[in-house]
Amino acid sequence: SRVQNVCFGVGAATAAAAGAFLTALVPINPYMGHNFTMTAFIIVILGGMGNMKGALIGGMILGVAEALSTLYLMPSLKQIVSFAILIVIMLWRPQGLLGEKV
């Protein structure tokens, strides 16, 4: 219980710091973290729920794919490429890259 509370506190503090730094770059509005939240959601689903190694691999795959998509396509299509990768991986392996069958 204590470890969970400490982890939650560290996570909340990190999210608060990220939000504070983000306000210097982006105008404040209710949807300013939407892109980051969707990217994090896609990474967790790609890697397999609750699998840290899978999340790391999914993050690497998505990061490289988004960087290459902004290089060769319009930068506004970055989210579409992310969702296309998500759909392809989910069709190939529904439990995620390193997830286990339930």
C-alpha positions as CSV (number, residue, x, y, z in Angstrom):
1,S,0.0,0.0,0.0
2,R,2.8,2.4,0.9
3,V,4.7,1.7,-2.3
4,Q,1.6,2.3,-4.4
5,N,1.0,5.6,-2.6
6,V,4.6,6.7,-3.3
7,C,4.4,5.7,-6.9
8,F,1.1,7.5,-7.4
9,G,2.7,10.6,-5.8
10,V,5.7,10.5,-8.0
11,G,3.6,10.0,-11.1
12,A,1.3,12.9,-10.1
13,A,4.3,15.2,-9.4
14,T,5.9,14.3,-12.8
15,A,2.6,14.9,-14.6
16,A,2.2,18.3,-12.9
17,A,5.8,19.3,-13.8
18,A,5.2,18.3,-17.4
19,G,2.0,20.3,-17.5
20,A,3.8,23.3,-16.1
21,F,6.6,23.1,-18.7
22,L,4.1,22.5,-21.5
23,T,2.3,25.8,-20.7
24,A,5.4,27.7,-21.9
25,L,5.1,26.1,-25.3
26,V,1.4,25.7,-26.0
27,P,-1.5,28.1,-25.3
28,I,-3.6,26.9,-22.3
29,N,-6.8,25.2,-23.3
30,P,-8.8,22.2,-22.1
31,Y,-7.4,20.0,-24.9
32,M,-3.7,20.8,-24.6
33,G,-2.7,17.3,-23.4
34,H,-5.0,15.4,-25.8
35,N,-2.2,14.4,-28.3
36,F,0.1,13.3,-25.5
37,T,-2.7,11.2,-23.9
38,M,-3.6,9.5,-27.1
39,T,0.1,8.7,-27.8
40,A,0.5,7.2,-24.4
41,F,-2.7,5.2,-24.8
42,I,-1.5,3.8,-28.1
43,I,1.9,2.9,-26.6
44,V,0.4,1.0,-23.7
45,I,-2.0,-0.9,-26.0
46,L,0.8,-1.7,-28.5
47,G,3.1,-3.1,-25.9
48,G,0.5,-5.1,-24.0
49,M,-1.4,-4.0,-20.9
50,G,0.8,-4.0,-17.8
51,N,4.0,-5.0,-19.7
52,M,6.9,-2.5,-19.2
53,K,9.1,-4.1,-21.8
54,G,6.3,-4.1,-24.3
55,A,5.6,-0.4,-23.5
56,L,9.2,0.4,-24.1
57,I,9.3,-1.5,-27.5
58,G,5.9,0.0,-28.5
59,G,7.2,3.5,-27.6
60,M,10.3,3.0,-29.7
61,I,8.3,1.7,-32.7
62,L,5.8,4.6,-32.4
63,G,8.5,7.2,-32.0
64,V,10.4,6.1,-35.0
65,A,7.2,5.8,-37.1
66,E,6.0,9.3,-36.1
67,A,9.4,10.8,-36.8
68,L,9.6,9.2,-40.2
69,S,6.0,10.1,-41.0
70,T,6.7,13.8,-40.3
71,L,9.7,13.6,-42.5
72,Y,8.0,12.0,-45.5
73,L,4.4,13.1,-45.0
74,M,2.7,16.1,-43.7
75,P,3.2,16.6,-39.9
76,S,-0.5,16.8,-39.4
77,L,-0.8,13.1,-40.4
78,K,1.3,11.9,-37.5
79,Q,-1.7,10.8,-35.5
80,I,-3.2,8.9,-38.5
81,V,0.1,6.9,-38.8
82,S,0.0,6.1,-35.1
83,F,-3.6,4.8,-35.3
84,A,-2.7,2.8,-38.5
85,I,0.2,1.1,-36.7
86,L,-2.2,0.4,-33.8
87,I,-4.7,-1.2,-36.1
88,V,-2.1,-3.3,-37.9
89,I,-0.6,-4.6,-34.6
90,M,-4.0,-5.3,-33.1
91,L,-5.0,-7.3,-36.2
92,W,-1.7,-9.3,-36.1
93,R,-1.5,-9.7,-32.3
94,P,-4.6,-8.7,-30.3
95,Q,-2.9,-9.0,-26.9
96,G,-0.1,-6.5,-27.9
97,L,3.5,-7.1,-28.8
98,L,4.6,-8.7,-25.6
99,G,1.2,-9.3,-24.0
100,E,0.0,-12.7,-22.9
101,K,-3.3,-14.4,-23.8
102,V,-5.9,-13.9,-21.3
